[in-house]
């Protein structure tokens, strides 16, 4: 027969002392008179009905009752195999494998459930004791990602796997939630920044999961945060606490927050695209999630946040955090490093070295250790090259800097004769004479603009406006010499043709160019061999 609870037995003793009949106790307590009579006999036997004695203590009643009767138990079908099961347990074999080996090696015919019940009685599992952590206002926020199903990409119109970012303030349980399409560093940083702006302040500590964007190494004794996340924490003045791997209970507040968003907002709802979902999500946080009575605090999270926690948050910095990514990239032979799908110029002495690259929303910085080398605007399209002509060696940067238009501008500063030479060379077709023009302009560094201008004038005078001619004139120092044309270079004036005379004459006689034998052959005579 089932034993009554000690408090019920003490109530029966109390009622017997007060003289209440057994029939009335049956009506009030809901137990049969046979049961009440049985405890009446026990009370009389132990002297509990003596009005001069105090009511017995629960421990005294338990001693008088003795050990409770054991319920009938059918022997387990696994009992004959106890030694084999114990040996397998000591070896660390799991229960499913124990069942298979009993069937295979010992001819066991029972069920797997019987093995489980037997093992649990043989080696009962000790219940783990947990510590519930409560934090003061503004002290802690917990952060996590959760699945958000398929959502439509507003840019492509296609369905994509979405994720739910949740930051929950541990004191008030007020939360910020946002739907995104990835868990990359840029997304992780951007969600944190928008969450802090939503709360209007920054908690002192962040408890996070071991997300790859935040934690490089998840060792319990020595976790390593990614550089951008370190910079974010330093910028906002908060501490980061990574959880142990596979221990979601260490951030149970945000785990419950993620489940609440999934079950109460996302479940059964359809949105046109991700932008609409996020707009409605903000409204839902303020109008529904923030006004509900929380199951643990028994207060509305938004009320608890506004009245107590908001004032305890650290103020936001003057400028929001922008760093999205930190990586390492090698400087190639063309003096560029590749970051994502864009190329950024580095000074030529760093060719072959590996630099640290800090990627911000609008800029990209290249570092050699702690030394900032250059800051570029961030590339916006694939294959874009962000260049600096001065990063090439001097002899190579000349051809990058001195374009056709630049050469024309430089020539105009030297003088009109130099401009004329440059224009003639640049207009020559089909040969490209840009390098010749660059060479002429480079002569000003050695000889000066005045001498180059004079040399160009002399080259034009003699009908040879080329880089080689200008360079030879300057090398020989002839740019200032008299510019009279030698007599042998002057063509004699052509005589006026007459009816009797030849139409043309030459300044020199034919005999000066050809011997007498050639001349005789021309006139029809035999030419000696």
C-alpha positions in Angstrom: 0.0 0.0 0.0 1.3 3.5 -0.9 2.6 5.5 2.0 1.2 8.9 2.6 3.4 12.0 2.8 4.8 12.9 6.2 2.9 16.2 6.3 -0.4 14.4 5.6 0.4 12.0 8.5 1.1 14.8 10.8 -2.2 16.5 9.8 -4.0 13.2 10.6 -2.3 13.1 14.1 -3.3 16.8 14.6 -7.0 16.1 13.7 -7.1 13.0 15.9 -5.9 15.0 18.9 -8.6 17.6 18.1 -11.2 14.8 18.2 -12.3 14.9 14.6 -14.1 11.7 13.5 -12.6 9.4 10.9 -15.5 9.9 8.6 -15.0 13.7 8.6 -11.3 13.3 8.0 -12.2 11.0 5.0 -14.2 13.8 3.6 -11.7 16.6 4.2 -8.5 14.7 3.3 -9.7 12.6 0.5 -8.3 9.3 2.0 -10.3 6.2 2.9 -11.2 5.5 6.5 -9.2 2.3 6.2 -6.0 4.3 5.5 -6.9 6.8 8.2 -7.5 4.0 10.7 -4.1 2.5 9.8 -2.3 5.7 10.7 -4.5 6.1 13.7 -3.2 2.8 15.1 0.4 3.9 14.4 -0.1 7.2 16.2 -1.6 5.4 19.2 1.3 3.0 19.3 3.9 5.7 19.2 2.2 7.9 21.7 1.5 10.7 19.4 -2.1 11.1 20.6 -1.0 12.1 24.2 -2.1 15.8 24.5 0.7 16.4 26.9 3.3 15.8 24.3 4.2 18.1 21.4 3.4 17.0 18.0 6.1 14.8 16.6 8.7 16.1 14.2 8.8 14.8 10.6 12.1 13.0 11.3 10.5 11.1 14.2 7.6 10.0 12.0 9.9 8.8 9.3 11.8 6.7 11.8 8.6 5.2 13.1 7.5 4.3 9.6 10.7 2.6 8.7 12.0 2.1 5.1 9.3 2.4 2.4 8.4 -0.9 0.7 10.1 -1.4 -2.6 7.8 -1.6 -5.6 7.8 -4.9 -7.4 10.5 -5.0 -10.1 10.9 -7.5 -12.9 14.5 -8.6 -13.4 16.2 -7.0 -16.4 16.8 -9.2 -19.4 20.4 -7.7 -19.4 21.1 -8.9 -15.8 22.8 -12.2 -16.9 25.2 -10.1 -19.0 26.2 -7.7 -16.1 29.9 -8.6 -16.2 30.2 -8.1 -20.0 28.2 -4.8 -19.8 30.4 -3.5 -16.9 33.6 -4.3 -18.8 32.3 -2.5 -21.9 31.3 0.5 -19.8 34.8 0.6 -18.2 36.3 0.6 -21.7 34.2 3.7 -22.7 31.9 1.9 -25.1 28.7 3.8 -25.8 25.3 2.1 -25.2 24.3 1.5 -28.8 27.6 -0.4 -29.3 27.0 -2.3 -26.1 23.7 -3.5 -27.4 25.2 -4.6 -30.7 28.0 -6.5 -29.1 25.7 -8.3 -26.7 23.6 -9.4 -29.6 26.6 -10.4 -31.7 28.9 -11.9 -29.1 26.5 -13.2 -26.4 23.3 -14.0 -28.2 21.3 -11.3 -26.4 17.7 -11.0 -27.8 16.4 -8.1 -25.8 15.8 -4.5 -27.0 18.1 -1.5 -27.0 15.7 0.2 -24.5 16.3 -2.5 -22.0 20.1 -2.0 -22.3 19.7 1.7 -21.8 17.6 1.2 -18.7 20.1 -1.3 -17.3 23.1 0.9 -18.0 21.5 3.9 -16.4 20.8 1.9 -13.2 24.3 0.4 -13.3 26.0 3.8 -13.8 23.6 6.6 -12.9 24.5 9.9 -14.4 25.3 12.6 -11.9 23.3 15.7 -12.4 25.4 18.8 -13.2 25.0 21.8 -11.0 24.8 25.1 -12.8 25.2 28.7 -11.6 22.7 31.3 -12.8 24.5 34.6 -13.5 22.7 37.8 -13.0 24.4 41.0 -14.1 23.9 44.7 -13.0 22.5 47.2 -15.5 24.7 48.1 -18.4 27.3 45.4 -17.6 26.8 42.7 -20.2 25.2 42.0 -23.6 25.2 38.6 -25.3 25.6 38.2 -29.1 24.8 35.4 -31.5 23.6 34.4 -34.9 20.7 32.1 -35.7 19.1 30.8 -38.9 16.3 32.8 -40.5 15.3 30.6 -43.4 15.1 31.7 -47.0 14.6 35.5 -47.7 14.5 37.4 -51.0 17.6 39.4 -51.9 16.4 42.9 -52.8 19.3 43.3 -55.3 18.9 40.1 -57.3 15.3 39.2 -56.4 16.5 35.6 -55.6 15.9 33.6 -52.4 19.0 33.2 -50.2 19.7 31.7 -46.9 19.4 34.5 -44.2 20.7 34.7 -40.7 19.4 36.5 -37.6 21.8 38.7 -35.6 20.7 39.2 -32.0 22.3 41.3 -29.3 20.5 40.9 -25.9 21.2 43.1 -22.9 21.5 40.7 -20.0 19.8 42.9 -17.3 16.7 44.1 -19.1 16.5 41.4 -21.9 15.9 44.2 -24.4 17.4 43.2 -27.7 18.5 44.4 -31.1 17.8 42.0 -34.1 18.7 42.3 -37.8 18.4 39.8 -40.7 21.5 39.5 -42.9 22.7 37.2 -45.7 26.1 36.2 -44.3 28.3 36.1 -41.2 31.4 37.8 -42.7 33.5 40.3 -40.8 32.0 43.3 -42.5 28.5 42.1 -41.5 29.5 41.2 -38.0 31.1 44.7 -37.4 28.2 46.5 -39.0 25.6 44.7 -36.9 27.5 45.6 -33.7 27.7 49.3 -34.7 23.9 49.5 -35.5 23.1 47.6 -32.3 25.0 50.1 -30.1 23.3 53.0 -32.0 19.9 51.3 -31.4 20.5 51.1 -27.7 22.1 54.6 -27.5 25.1 53.3 -25.6 27.6 50.5 -25.2 27.6 47.7 -22.5 30.8 47.1 -20.6 31.1 43.5 -21.7 30.1 41.3 -24.7 29.6 37.6 -24.4 30.0 36.0 -27.9 29.9 32.6 -29.6 33.1 31.3 -31.3 32.2 32.9 -34.6 35.1 32.8 -37.1 34.6 36.6 -37.8 35.3 37.3 -34.1 37.5 34.5 -32.7 40.5 33.1 -34.5 41.4 30.6 -31.8 38.7 29.3 -29.5 41.0 27.9 -26.8 39.5 28.2 -23.4 42.8 29.2 -21.7 44.0 31.5 -24.5 41.4 32.6 -27.0 42.5 34.8 -29.8 40.2 37.5 -31.2 40.4 38.7 -34.8 42.1 42.1 -35.2 39.0 44.0 -36.5 37.0 42.8 -33.5 39.8 43.8 -31.1 39.8 47.2 -32.7 36.0 47.5 -32.4 36.2 46.6 -28.7 38.9 49.2 -28.1 37.0 51.8 -30.1 33.8 51.4 -28.1 35.5 50.6 -24.8 34.1 47.2 -24.0 35.5 43.7 -23.1 35.0 40.5 -25.1 34.2 37.2 -23.5 34.2 34.2 -25.9 32.2 31.2 -24.7 33.5 27.7 -24.3 33.0 25.6 -27.4 29.6 23.8 -27.6 28.3 25.4 -24.4 25.3 27.5 -25.5 24.1 27.7 -21.9 26.9 30.2 -21.2 25.0 32.7 -23.3 21.5 31.4 -22.6 19.9 34.9 -22.6 20.7 35.5 -26.3 20.0 31.8 -27.2 16.5 32.3 -25.8 16.3 35.6 -27.7 17.2 33.9 -31.0 14.6 31.2 -30.4 12.0 33.9 -29.5 12.7 35.7 -32.8 12.5 32.5 -34.8 9.2 31.3 -33.1 7.4 34.6 -32.6 8.4 36.8 -35.6 9.7 34.5 -38.4 7.5 31.5 -38.0 4.6 31.5 -40.4 5.5 34.9 -41.8 6.4 35.8 -45.4 8.1 39.1 -46.5 8.6 40.7 -49.9 12.4 40.9 -49.4 15.0 41.3 -46.7 14.5 45.1 -46.4 10.8 44.7 -45.6 11.6 42.0 -43.1 14.1 44.2 -41.2 11.6 47.2 -41.2 8.9 45.0 -39.7 11.4 43.4 -37.3 12.3 46.8 -35.7 8.6 47.5 -35.3 8.1 44.1 -33.7 10.9 44.6 -31.2 9.4 47.9 -30.0 5.7 47.1 -30.2 5.6 43.5 -29.2 8.8 41.9 -28.0 9.8 44.9 -25.8 6.3 45.1 -24.2 5.8 41.5 -23.3 6.3 40.2 -19.7 9.6 38.4 -19.7 9.4 34.9 -18.2 12.4 35.4 -15.9 12.3 39.1 -14.9 8.5 39.3 -15.0 8.8 42.8 -16.4 8.6 44.3 -19.9 12.1 44.4 -21.4 11.6 47.9 -22.9 10.3 49.3 -19.6 13.2 47.7 -17.6 15.6 49.1 -20.2 14.2 52.6 -20.3 13.9 53.0 -16.6 17.1 51.4 -15.4 19.6 50.1 -17.9 19.8 52.7 -20.6 21.4 55.2 -18.2 24.0 52.7 -17.1 25.3 52.1 -20.7 28.6 53.7 -21.7 28.2 56.7 -24.1 28.8 56.2 -27.8 32.1 57.5 -29.2 32.0 60.6 -31.4 32.7 58.6 -34.6 31.4 55.2 -35.4 33.8 52.3 -36.0 34.6 51.5 -39.6 37.3 48.8 -39.8 35.8 45.8 -41.7 38.8 43.5 -42.3 42.5 43.0 -41.6 44.4 40.7 -43.9 47.9 40.1 -45.2 48.8 40.5 -48.9 52.0 40.2 -50.9 53.3 43.0 -53.1 53.7 41.7 -56.6 56.2 42.7 -59.3 53.9 45.3 -60.6 53.8 47.0 -57.2 50.2 46.0 -56.5 48.6 44.0 -53.7 45.3 42.3 -54.3 42.6 42.6 -51.7 39.3 41.0 -52.7 38.8 41.7 -56.4 40.7 45.1 -56.4 44.3 46.1 -56.7 46.1 48.7 -54.5 49.5 50.3 -55.3 52.4 50.0 -52.9 55.9 51.6 -53.2 58.3 49.6 -55.3 60.8 48.9 -52.4 58.2 46.6 -50.9 58.0 44.3 -53.9 58.1 40.7 -52.7 57.2 41.6 -49.1 53.9 40.8 -47.3 52.0 43.8 -45.9 49.1 44.1 -43.5 46.0 45.5 -45.1 43.3 47.3 -43.1 40.0 47.5 -45.0 37.6 50.2 -43.9 34.2 51.1 -45.4 35.7 53.9 -47.6 39.4 53.5 -47.4 42.1 50.8 -47.5 45.4 51.2 -45.6 48.7 49.3 -46.2 50.9 48.8 -43.2 54.5 47.5 -42.7 54.3 46.4 -39.1 53.1 49.5 -37.3 54.2 51.9 -40.1 51.4 53.3 -42.3 52.6 53.2 -45.9 49.7 54.5 -47.9 45.9 55.1 -47.7 43.8 54.4 -50.8 40.2 54.9 -51.5 38.4 51.6 -51.4 37.8 50.0 -54.8 34.1 49.8 -55.8 34.2 47.5 -58.8 36.0 44.2 -59.6 39.4 44.6 -61.2 39.7 48.3 -60.2 43.3 49.5 -59.8 44.1 52.3 -57.3 47.5 53.7 -58.5 50.1 56.2 -57.4 52.7 57.0 -60.1 55.3 58.1 -57.5 55.4 54.5 -56.2 57.3 53.3 -59.3 61.1 53.8 -59.7 62.0 57.3 -61.2 63.0 55.8 -64.6 59.7 54.0 -64.9 57.3 56.5 -63.3 58.3 58.9 -66.1 56.3 57.0 -68.6 53.3 56.9 -66.3 53.3 60.6 -65.3 54.3 62.2 -68.6 51.2 61.5 -70.8 50.8 63.3 -74.1 48.9 66.2 -72.6 51.4 66.5 -69.7 54.2 66.6 -72.3 52.5 69.4 -74.2 52.1 71.4 -71.0 55.8 70.9 -70.0 56.9 71.9 -73.5 54.9 75.1 -73.4 56.9 76.0 -70.2 60.2 75.5 -72.0 59.4 77.6 -75.0 57.7 77.9 -78.4 60.5 76.0 -80.3 60.3 73.1 -77.9 56.5 73.2 -78.3 56.9 73.0 -82.1 59.2 70.0 -81.8 56.9 68.2 -79.4 53.8 68.8 -81.6 55.6 67.5 -84.7 56.7 64.4 -83.0 53.3 63.7 -81.4 51.5 64.2 -84.7 53.8 61.9 -86.6 52.0 58.7 -87.8 52.0 55.8 -87.6 55.1 55.7 -85.3 54.4 56.7 -81.7 57.0 59.2 -80.7 55.9 59.8 -77.1 59.1 58.3 -75.7 61.2 60.7 -77.9 59.2 63.6 -76.5 59.7 62.4 -73.0 63.4 62.1 -73.7 63.6 65.7 -75.0 61.8 67.1 -72.0 64.0 65.0 -69.7 67.0 66.9 -71.2 65.9 70.0 -69.3 66.9 68.3 -66.1 70.6 68.2 -67.3 70.9 71.2 -69.6 68.2 73.5 -68.5 65.2 74.9 -70.3 67.0 77.7 -72.1 69.6 75.5 -73.8 67.0 72.9 -74.8 64.8 75.6 -76.3 67.9 76.8 -78.4 68.7 73.2 -79.4 65.1 72.7 -80.6 65.3 75.9 -82.6 68.5 74.7 -84.3 67.0 71.2 -85.0 64.0 72.9 -86.6 66.3 75.1 -88.7 68.2 72.2 -90.1 65.0 70.2 -90.7 65.7 67.4 -88.1 63.5 67.9 -85.0 64.3 64.6 -83.3 65.4 63.5 -79.9 68.8 62.3 -81.2 69.5 65.6 -83.0 68.5 67.7 -80.0 70.7 65.6 -77.7 73.7 65.7 -80.0 73.4 69.5 -80.4 73.4 69.9 -76.6 76.2 67.4 -76.1 78.4 69.3 -78.6 77.4 72.7 -77.2 76.2 73.9 -80.6 72.9 75.3 -79.6 74.4 78.8 -79.5 76.6 78.5 -82.7 75.7 80.6 -85.8 73.0 79.0 -87.7 74.1 79.8 -91.4 73.4 76.9 -93.6 76.6 75.5 -95.3 77.0 76.4 -99.0 76.9 72.7 -100.1 73.6 72.4 -98.4 72.0 75.3 -100.3 70.3 74.5 -103.5 71.1 76.9 -106.5 68.2 78.8 -107.9 66.5 77.1 -110.7 66.9 78.9 -114.1 63.9 80.0 -116.1 63.2 77.4 -118.8 63.5 78.5 -122.4 62.3 76.8 -125.6 65.8 76.0 -126.8 67.3 75.0 -123.5 66.6 72.1 -121.1 63.7 72.5 -118.6 65.9 71.8 -115.5 69.5 72.2 -114.5 71.4 71.0 -111.4 73.7 72.9 -109.1 76.5 70.4 -109.9 77.6 68.8 -113.0 76.8 65.2 -113.6 80.5 64.3 -114.0 80.9 65.2 -110.3 78.7 62.4 -109.3 79.4 59.8 -112.0 82.6 58.9 -113.9 83.2 59.4 -117.6 82.4 55.8 -118.5 79.0 56.0 -116.9 78.3 59.2 -118.7 79.3 57.6 -122.0 77.0 54.7 -121.4 74.2 57.1 -120.8 74.9 58.8 -124.2 74.9 55.5 -126.0 78.6 54.6 -126.1 80.0 51.2 -125.1 81.0 50.9 -121.5 84.3 49.2 -120.9 84.1 46.1 -118.6 
